[in-house]
Amino acid sequence: QVQLVESGGGLVQPGGSLKLSCAASGFTFNFYSMSWVRQAPGKGLEWVSTISNGGVTTTYADSVKGRFTISRDNAKRMLYLQMNNLKPEDTAVYYCKKTTESSRGQGTQVTVSS
């Protein structure tokens, strides 16, 4: 059974940083490209970033490029999202998911506010 558990969210001031983590189980983690998506209050799901199964290739939404860094540790079955220079518009629930599947974890709330 696929399980994805996100953590690391919280309340941070504009300009601050957070590192999100996603623990994966129930599937062969290093076979799959993984992604982070987010959902702001009252809005639809927004793609944030994707990393290839081996971690070599990464892509980012224009809104986060240069501020966020996606990474993974296949030995630990972990996915990460380092978020720097956070802005109020980054406020959302963040989810990890297999890139090609819709199911995701319970999410972790990120709130950027002074």
DSSP file (Angstrom, degrees, kcal/mol; ACC not computed):
  #  RESIDUE AA STRUCTURE BP1 BP2  ACC     N-H-->O    O-->H-N    N-H-->O    O-->H-N    TCO  KAPPA ALPHA  PHI   PSI    X-CA   Y-CA   Z-CA
    1    1 A Q              0   0    0      0, 0.0     2,-0.2     0, 0.0    26,-0.1   0.000 360.0 360.0 360.0 125.3    0.0    0.0    0.0
    2    2 A V        -     0   0    0     24,-0.1     2,-0.4    22,-0.1    24,-0.2  -0.462 360.0-179.1 -67.6 130.1    1.4    3.3   -1.1
    3    3 A Q  E     -A   25   0A   0     22,-2.7    22,-2.1    -2,-0.2     2,-0.4  -0.996  10.6-178.5-134.6 131.9    2.0    5.7    1.8
    4    4 A L  E     -A   24   0A   0     -2,-0.4   102,-0.6    20,-0.2     2,-0.5  -0.994   4.8-172.5-129.0 123.3    3.3    9.2    1.6
    5    5 A V  E     -A   23   0A   0     18,-2.1    18,-2.5    -2,-0.4     2,-0.2  -0.940   6.4-161.6-124.5 110.6    3.8   11.2    4.8
    6    6 A E  E     +A   22   0A   0     -2,-0.5     2,-0.3    16,-0.2    16,-0.2  -0.592  17.5 160.7 -89.0 150.4    4.7   14.9    4.6
    7    7 A S  E     +A   21   0A   0     14,-2.3    14,-2.6    -2,-0.2   101,-0.1  -0.961  36.2  73.1-155.6 169.8    6.2   16.9    7.4
    8    8 A G        +     0   0    0     -2,-0.3    11,-0.3     1,-0.3   100,-0.1   0.367  60.6 132.3 103.8  -4.2    8.1   20.1    8.1
    9    9 A G        +     0   0    0     12,-0.1     2,-0.3     9,-0.1    -1,-0.3  -0.131  21.5 126.6 -71.6 175.4    5.5   22.7    7.5
   10   10 A G  E     -d  110   0B   0     99,-0.8   101,-2.8    98,-0.1     2,-0.5  -0.984  58.7 -51.4 165.4-169.1    4.8   25.6    9.9
   11   11 A L  E     +d  111   0B   0     -2,-0.3     2,-0.3    99,-0.2   101,-0.2  -0.860  55.0 168.3 -99.6 128.0    4.5   29.3   10.3
   12   12 A V  E     -d  112   0B   0     99,-2.7   101,-2.1    -2,-0.5     3,-0.1  -0.982  33.0-114.1-140.2 149.6    7.3   31.4    9.0
   13   13 A Q    >   -     0   0    0     -2,-0.3     3,-2.3    99,-0.2    73,-0.2  -0.454  50.9 -80.7 -78.2 155.0    7.9   35.1    8.3
   14   14 A P  T 3  S+     0   0    0      0, 0.0    73,-0.2     0, 0.0    -1,-0.1  -0.295 121.7  28.5 -53.2 137.0    8.4   36.4    4.8
   15   15 A G  T 3  S+     0   0    0     71,-3.2    70,-0.6     1,-0.3    72,-0.1   0.296  99.5 119.3  90.8 -10.0   11.9   35.9    3.7
   16   16 A G    <   -     0   0    0     -3,-2.3    70,-2.4    70,-0.3     2,-0.3  -0.096  55.2-124.4 -82.3-176.8   12.3   32.8    6.0
   17   17 A S        +     0   0    0     67,-0.2     2,-0.3    68,-0.2    67,-0.2  -0.933  21.2 177.7-132.2 151.6   13.0   29.2    5.1
   18   18 A L  E     - B   0  83A   0     65,-2.2    65,-3.3    -2,-0.3     2,-0.5  -0.979  17.7-146.0-144.6 153.4   11.5   25.8    5.7
   19   19 A K  E     - B   0  82A   0    -11,-0.3     2,-0.3    -2,-0.3    63,-0.2  -0.972  16.1-157.5-123.4 118.0   12.5   22.3    4.6
   20   20 A L  E     - B   0  81A   0     61,-2.8    61,-2.1    -2,-0.5     2,-0.3  -0.658   6.5-161.2 -90.8 147.8    9.7   19.9    3.9
   21   21 A S  E     -AB   7  80A   0    -14,-2.6   -14,-2.3    -2,-0.3     2,-0.4  -0.929   7.6-163.7-126.5 152.8   10.1   16.1    4.0
   22   22 A C  E     -AB   6  79A   0     57,-2.2    57,-2.2    -2,-0.3     2,-0.6  -0.955   7.8-155.4-138.8 117.4    8.1   13.3    2.6
   23   23 A A  E     -AB   5  78A   0    -18,-2.5   -18,-2.1    -2,-0.4     2,-0.4  -0.825  16.5-160.5 -94.2 124.8    8.6    9.7    3.8
   24   24 A A  E     +A    4   0A   0     53,-2.4     2,-0.3    -2,-0.6   -20,-0.2  -0.832  18.4 156.8-110.6 142.4    7.6    7.1    1.2
   25   25 A S  E     +A    3   0A   0    -22,-2.1   -22,-2.7    -2,-0.4     3,-0.1  -0.976  46.6  52.4-152.9 163.8    6.7    3.5    1.7
   26   26 A G  S    S+     0   0    0     -2,-0.3     2,-0.3   -24,-0.2   -24,-0.1   0.494 100.7  56.7  87.9   3.7    4.7    0.7   -0.1
   27   27 A F  S    S-     0   0    0    -24,-0.1     2,-1.5   -26,-0.1    -1,-0.2  -0.974  99.0 -84.6-156.3 166.5    6.4    1.0   -3.5
   28   28 A T    >   -     0   0    0     -2,-0.3     3,-2.2     1,-0.2     4,-0.4  -0.604  44.7-166.2 -80.0  94.5    9.8    0.9   -5.0
   29   29 A F  G >  S+     0   0    0     -2,-1.5     3,-1.7     1,-0.3    -1,-0.2   0.846  79.3  56.3 -54.3 -44.5   10.7    4.5   -4.4
   30   30 A N  G 3  S+     0   0    0      1,-0.3    -1,-0.3    44,-0.2    -2,-0.1   0.467  97.4  65.5 -76.4   2.4   13.8    4.7   -6.7
   31   31 A F  G <  S+     0   0    0     -3,-2.2     2,-0.4     2,-0.1    -1,-0.3   0.646  95.7  72.6 -86.3 -17.1   11.7    3.6   -9.7
   32   32 A Y  S <  S-     0   0    0     -3,-1.7     2,-0.2    -4,-0.4    -1,-0.0  -0.822  72.8-131.7-117.2 136.1    9.5    6.7   -9.6
   33   33 A S        -     0   0    0     -2,-0.4    66,-2.2    19,-0.1    67,-0.3  -0.559  36.3-152.8 -65.1 142.8    9.8   10.4  -10.5
   34   34 A M  E     -FE  51  98B   0     17,-2.2    17,-2.8    64,-0.3     2,-0.3  -0.899  12.4-168.4-125.9 153.4    8.4   12.4   -7.6
   35   35 A S  E     -FE  50  97B   0     62,-2.8    62,-2.1    -2,-0.3     2,-0.4  -0.932  18.2-137.9-137.4 158.6    6.8   15.8   -7.3
   36   36 A W  E     +FE  49  96B   0     13,-2.6    12,-2.5    -2,-0.3    13,-1.7  -0.963  26.3 175.4-110.9 136.9    5.6   18.4   -4.9
   37   37 A V  E     -FE  47  95B   0     58,-2.6    58,-3.1    -2,-0.4     2,-0.3  -0.894   9.7-157.8-131.1 164.7    2.3   20.1   -5.4
   38   38 A R  E     -FE  46  94B   0      8,-2.7     8,-3.4    -2,-0.3     2,-0.4  -0.972  10.5-152.4-144.3 159.0    0.5   22.7   -3.3
   39   39 A Q  E     -FE  45  93B   0     54,-2.1    54,-2.2    -2,-0.3     6,-0.2  -0.938  13.1-156.3-136.8 112.8   -3.0   24.0   -2.7
   40   40 A A    >   -     0   0    0      4,-0.6     3,-2.3    -2,-0.4    52,-0.2  -0.447  45.3 -73.3 -81.1 159.2   -3.6   27.5   -1.4
   41   41 A P  T 3  S+     0   0    0      0, 0.0    -1,-0.1     0, 0.0     3,-0.1  -0.303 118.7   1.2 -55.5 126.4   -6.8   28.4    0.4
   42   42 A G  T 3  S+     0   0    0      1,-0.2     2,-0.2    -3,-0.1    -2,-0.0   0.557 115.1 101.0  74.9   8.5   -9.7   28.5   -2.1
   43   43 A K  S <  S-     0   0    0     -3,-2.3    -1,-0.2     1,-0.1     3,-0.1  -0.757  71.2-102.2-123.0 169.1   -7.5   27.6   -5.1
   44   44 A G        -     0   0    0     -2,-0.2    -4,-0.6     1,-0.2     2,-0.2  -0.151  53.9 -69.4 -80.4 179.1   -6.8   24.5   -7.1
   45   45 A L  E     -F   39   0B   0     -6,-0.2     2,-0.5    -8,-0.1    -6,-0.2  -0.522  50.1-160.5 -72.8 134.1   -3.9   22.2   -7.0
   46   46 A E  E     -F   38   0B   0     -8,-3.4    -8,-2.7    -2,-0.2     2,-0.2  -0.968  16.0-127.4-120.6 128.7   -0.6   23.8   -8.3
   47   47 A W  E     +F   37   0B   0     -2,-0.5   -10,-0.2   -10,-0.2     3,-0.1  -0.531  29.3 173.8 -70.2 137.9    2.4   21.9   -9.4
   48   48 A V  E     -     0   0B   0    -12,-2.5    13,-2.6     1,-0.4     2,-0.3   0.776  54.0 -20.5-110.9 -52.1    5.6   23.1   -7.6
   49   49 A S  E     -FG  36  60B   0    -13,-1.7   -13,-2.6    11,-0.2    -1,-0.4  -0.994  46.3-153.7-163.6 154.9    8.5   20.8   -8.6
   50   50 A T  E     -FG  35  59B   0      9,-2.0     9,-2.2    -2,-0.3     2,-0.4  -0.986   5.3-165.8-136.1 145.3    9.5   17.4  -10.0
   51   51 A I  E     -FG  34  58B   0    -17,-2.8   -17,-2.2    -2,-0.3     7,-0.2  -0.996  25.6-117.0-131.4 138.7   12.6   15.3   -9.6
   52   52 A S    >   -     0   0    0      5,-2.6     3,-1.1    -2,-0.4   -20,-0.1  -0.175  36.2 -99.9 -68.7 166.8   13.5   12.3  -11.7
   53   53 A N  T 3  S+     0   0    0      1,-0.3   -21,-0.2   -22,-0.2    -1,-0.1   0.842 124.8  42.3 -60.9 -33.8   13.8    8.9  -10.2
   54   54 A G  T 3  S-     0   0    0    -23,-0.1    -1,-0.3    20,-0.0    20,-0.1   0.532 111.5-118.9 -89.3  -6.5   17.6    9.1   -9.9
   55   55 A G  S <  S+     0   0    0     -3,-1.1    -2,-0.1     2,-0.2    17,-0.1   0.518  83.7 112.2  86.1   4.3   17.6   12.7   -8.8
   56   56 A V        +     0   0    0      1,-0.1     2,-0.5    -5,-0.0    -3,-0.0   0.891  68.7  52.4 -79.6 -39.0   19.5   14.0  -11.7
   57   57 A T        +     0   0    0      2,-0.0    -5,-2.6     0, 0.0     2,-0.4  -0.853  63.1 175.1-107.8 129.7   16.8   16.0  -13.4
   58   58 A T  E     -G   51   0B   0     -2,-0.5     2,-0.3    -7,-0.2    -7,-0.2  -0.973   6.7-172.0-130.3 146.5   14.7   18.7  -11.5
   59   59 A T  E     -G   50   0B   0     -9,-2.2    -9,-2.0    -2,-0.4     2,-0.3  -0.970   5.6-163.9-136.2 153.0   12.1   21.1  -12.8
   60   60 A Y  E     -G   49   0B   0     -2,-0.3   -11,-0.2   -11,-0.2     2,-0.1  -0.966  26.3-108.2-137.9 148.7   10.3   24.0  -11.1
   61   61 A A    >>  -     0   0    0    -13,-2.6     3,-1.7    -2,-0.3     4,-1.3  -0.479  38.0-116.9 -66.5 148.1    7.3   26.2  -11.5
   62   62 A D  T 34 S+     0   0    0      1,-0.3     3,-0.2     2,-0.2    -1,-0.1   0.832 112.5  64.7 -57.2 -32.2    8.3   29.7  -12.5
   63   63 A S  T 34 S+     0   0    0      1,-0.2    -1,-0.3     3,-0.0   -15,-0.1   0.693 115.3  27.4 -67.8 -18.4    6.8   31.0   -9.2
   64   64 A V  T X> S+     0   0    0     -3,-1.7     3,-2.4   -16,-0.2     4,-2.1   0.459  85.8 128.2-120.6  -5.9    9.3   29.1   -7.1
   65   65 A K  T 3< S+     0   0    0     -4,-1.3     4,-0.1     1,-0.3   -16,-0.0  -0.286  80.0  16.5 -59.8 132.7   12.4   28.8   -9.4
   66   66 A G  T 34 S+     0   0    0      2,-0.4    -1,-0.3     1,-0.1     3,-0.1   0.266 125.2  59.3  89.1 -12.0   15.5   30.1   -7.7
   67   67 A R  T <4 S+     0   0    0     -3,-2.4    17,-2.1     1,-0.2     2,-0.3   0.691  97.4  54.3-116.0 -33.3   14.0   29.9   -4.2
   68   68 A F  E  <  -C   83   0A   0     -4,-2.1    -2,-0.4    15,-0.2     2,-0.4  -0.789  59.3-164.5-107.9 148.2   13.0   26.2   -3.8
   69   69 A T  E     -C   82   0A   0     13,-2.5    13,-3.0    -2,-0.3     2,-0.3  -0.981   5.9-156.4-133.5 122.5   15.2   23.1   -4.2
   70   70 A I  E     +C   81   0A   0     -2,-0.4     2,-0.3    11,-0.2    11,-0.2  -0.748  23.3 159.5 -94.3 143.3   13.8   19.6   -4.6
   71   71 A S  E     -C   80   0A   0      9,-1.6     9,-3.0    -2,-0.3     2,-0.3  -0.958  19.5-155.0-153.3 169.8   16.0   16.6   -3.6
   72   72 A R  E     -C   79   0A   0     -2,-0.3     2,-0.5     7,-0.2     7,-0.2  -0.992  14.2-151.1-149.8 154.8   15.7   13.0   -2.7
   73   73 A D  E  >> -C   78   0A   0      5,-2.6     5,-2.1    -2,-0.3     4,-0.9  -0.904  13.0-173.0-125.6  99.4   17.5   10.3   -0.8
   74   74 A N  T  45S+     0   0    0     -2,-0.5     3,-0.2     1,-0.2   -44,-0.2   0.833  83.3  58.3 -67.0 -31.2   16.6    7.0   -2.4
   75   75 A A  T  45S+     0   0    0      1,-0.2    -1,-0.2    -3,-0.1   -46,-0.0   0.864 116.0  35.7 -65.1 -34.0   18.4    4.9    0.3
   76   76 A K  T  45S-     0   0    0     -3,-0.5    -1,-0.2     2,-0.1    -2,-0.2   0.471 107.0-126.0 -95.9  -4.1   16.2    6.5    2.9
   77   77 A R  T  <5 +     0   0    0     -4,-0.9   -53,-2.4    -3,-0.2     2,-0.4   0.916  62.7 142.3  58.8  44.8   13.1    6.7    0.7
   78   78 A M  E   < -BC  23  73A   0     -5,-2.1    -5,-2.6   -55,-0.2     2,-0.4  -0.925  39.7-162.5-123.2 142.3   12.8   10.4    1.4
   79   79 A L  E     -BC  22  72A   0    -57,-2.2   -57,-2.2    -2,-0.4     2,-0.3  -0.944  16.6-167.2-118.1 143.6   11.8   13.4   -0.7
   80   80 A Y  E     -BC  21  71A   0     -9,-3.0    -9,-1.6    -2,-0.4     2,-0.3  -0.905  18.6-163.9-131.7 157.1   12.6   16.9    0.3
   81   81 A L  E     -BC  20  70A   0    -61,-2.1   -61,-2.8    -2,-0.3     2,-0.6  -0.862  10.2-161.0-140.7 107.5   11.7   20.5   -0.6
   82   82 A Q  E     -BC  19  69A   0    -13,-3.0   -13,-2.5    -2,-0.3     2,-0.6  -0.785  12.5-166.2 -86.1 122.4   14.0   23.2    0.7
   83   83 A M  E     +BC  18  68A   0    -65,-3.3   -65,-2.2    -2,-0.6     2,-0.3  -0.946   9.9 175.8-118.0 117.0   12.1   26.5    0.5
   84   84 A N        +     0   0    0    -17,-2.1   -67,-0.2    -2,-0.6   -68,-0.2  -0.759  60.2  21.0-115.6 162.6   14.0   29.8    0.9
   85   85 A N  S    S-     0   0    0    -70,-0.6    -1,-0.2    -2,-0.3   -68,-0.2   0.914  84.9-158.7  47.4  52.0   13.0   33.4    0.7
   86   86 A L        -     0   0    0    -70,-2.4   -71,-3.2    -3,-0.2   -70,-0.3  -0.278   7.5-157.5 -66.2 146.2    9.4   32.4    1.4
   87   87 A K    >   -     0   0    0    -73,-0.2     3,-2.4   -72,-0.1     4,-0.3  -0.842  31.4-108.9-121.0 157.2    6.6   34.8    0.3
   88   88 A P  G >  S+     0   0    0      0, 0.0     3,-1.8     0, 0.0    24,-0.3   0.848 117.7  63.1 -54.1 -33.6    3.0   35.1    1.6
   89   89 A E  G 3  S+     0   0    0      1,-0.3   -49,-0.0   -49,-0.0    -3,-0.0   0.555  89.0  69.5 -72.1  -5.3    1.8   33.7   -1.7
   90   90 A D  G <   +     0   0    0     -3,-2.4    -1,-0.3    22,-0.1     2,-0.2   0.526  69.9 121.7 -83.8  -6.9    3.6   30.4   -0.9
   91   91 A T    <   +     0   0    0     -3,-1.8     2,-0.3    -4,-0.3    20,-0.2  -0.397  41.3 106.3 -59.6 122.8    1.0   29.8    1.8
   92   92 A A  E    S- H   0 110B   0     18,-2.0    18,-2.8    -2,-0.2     2,-0.6  -0.972  75.9 -82.5-177.6 169.9   -0.6   26.5    1.1
   93   93 A V  E     -EH  39 109B   0    -54,-2.2   -54,-2.1    -2,-0.3     2,-0.4  -0.886  48.2-147.0 -90.7 127.8   -0.9   22.9    2.0
   94   94 A Y  E     -EH  38 108B   0     14,-2.8    14,-1.9    -2,-0.6     2,-0.3  -0.822  17.1-174.5-103.7 134.9    2.1   21.1    0.4
   95   95 A Y  E     -E   37   0B   0    -58,-3.1   -58,-2.6    -2,-0.4     2,-0.3  -0.939  15.8-145.5-126.6 146.5    1.8   17.5   -0.8
   96   96 A C  E     +E   36   0B   0     -2,-0.3     9,-1.1   -60,-0.2     2,-0.3  -0.831  29.3 161.4-104.6 154.4    4.2   15.0   -2.3
   97   97 A K  E     -EI  35 104B   0    -62,-2.1   -62,-2.8    -2,-0.3     2,-0.3  -0.991  48.7 -87.2-161.2 157.3    3.2   12.5   -4.9
   98   98 A K  E >   -E   34   0B   0      5,-0.5     3,-1.5    -2,-0.3   -64,-0.3  -0.581  48.3-124.3 -63.9 137.2    4.4   10.2   -7.6
   99   99 A T  T 3  S+     0   0    0    -66,-2.2    -1,-0.1     1,-0.3   -65,-0.1   0.865 105.8  41.2 -57.2 -39.8    4.6   12.4  -10.6
  100  100 A T  T 3  S+     0   0    0    -67,-0.3     2,-0.3   -65,-0.0    -1,-0.3   0.342 107.6  70.0 -96.2   7.9    2.3   10.3  -12.8
  101  101 A E    <   -     0   0    0     -3,-1.5     0, 0.0     2,-0.1     0, 0.0  -0.907  67.7-142.8-125.5 154.8   -0.3    9.4  -10.2
  102  102 A S        +     0   0    0     -2,-0.3    -1,-0.1    -5,-0.1    -3,-0.0   0.733  68.5 100.8 -88.4 -23.1   -2.9   11.6   -8.5
  103  103 A S        +     0   0    0      1,-0.0    -5,-0.5    -6,-0.0     2,-0.3  -0.340  47.9 167.7 -68.8 145.9   -2.8   10.1   -5.0
  104  104 A R  B     -I   97   0B   0      1,-0.2    -7,-0.2    -7,-0.1  -100,-0.1  -0.875  32.7 -88.8-147.0 176.0   -0.9   12.0   -2.4
  105  105 A G        -     0   0    0     -9,-1.1  -100,-0.2    -2,-0.3    -1,-0.2   0.102  52.3 -85.2 -78.2-164.3   -0.3   12.2    1.3
  106  106 A Q        -     0   0    0   -102,-0.6  -101,-0.1     1,-0.1    -1,-0.1   0.649  69.3-132.0 -81.1 -15.4   -2.2   14.2    4.0
  107  107 A G        -     0   0    0   -103,-0.2     2,-0.4   -11,-0.1   -12,-0.2   0.034   5.1-109.1  88.3 163.3   -0.1   17.3    3.3
  108  108 A T  E     - H   0  94B   0    -14,-1.9   -14,-2.8  -101,-0.1     2,-0.4  -0.999  28.7-122.7-134.7 133.3    1.8   19.7    5.5
  109  109 A Q  E     - H   0  93B   0     -2,-0.4   -99,-0.8   -16,-0.2     2,-0.5  -0.580  22.6-170.8 -82.3 130.2    0.6   23.3    6.1
  110  110 A V  E     -dH  10  92B   0    -18,-2.8   -18,-2.0    -2,-0.4     2,-0.5  -0.987   4.6-176.4-117.4 123.8    3.0   26.1    5.2
  111  111 A T  E     -d   11   0B   0   -101,-2.8   -99,-2.7    -2,-0.5     2,-0.7  -0.982   8.0-167.2-124.2 122.6    1.9   29.6    6.3
  112  112 A V  E     +d   12   0B   0     -2,-0.5     2,-0.3   -24,-0.3   -99,-0.2  -0.925  33.5 131.5-111.9 110.4    4.0   32.7    5.4
  113  113 A S              0   0    0   -101,-2.1    -2,-0.1    -2,-0.7   -26,-0.0  -0.994 360.0 360.0-158.7 147.5    3.0   35.7    7.4
  114  114 A S              0   0    0     -2,-0.3  -101,-0.1  -101,-0.2    -1,-0.1   0.424 360.0 360.0 -94.1 360.0    4.4   38.5    9.5
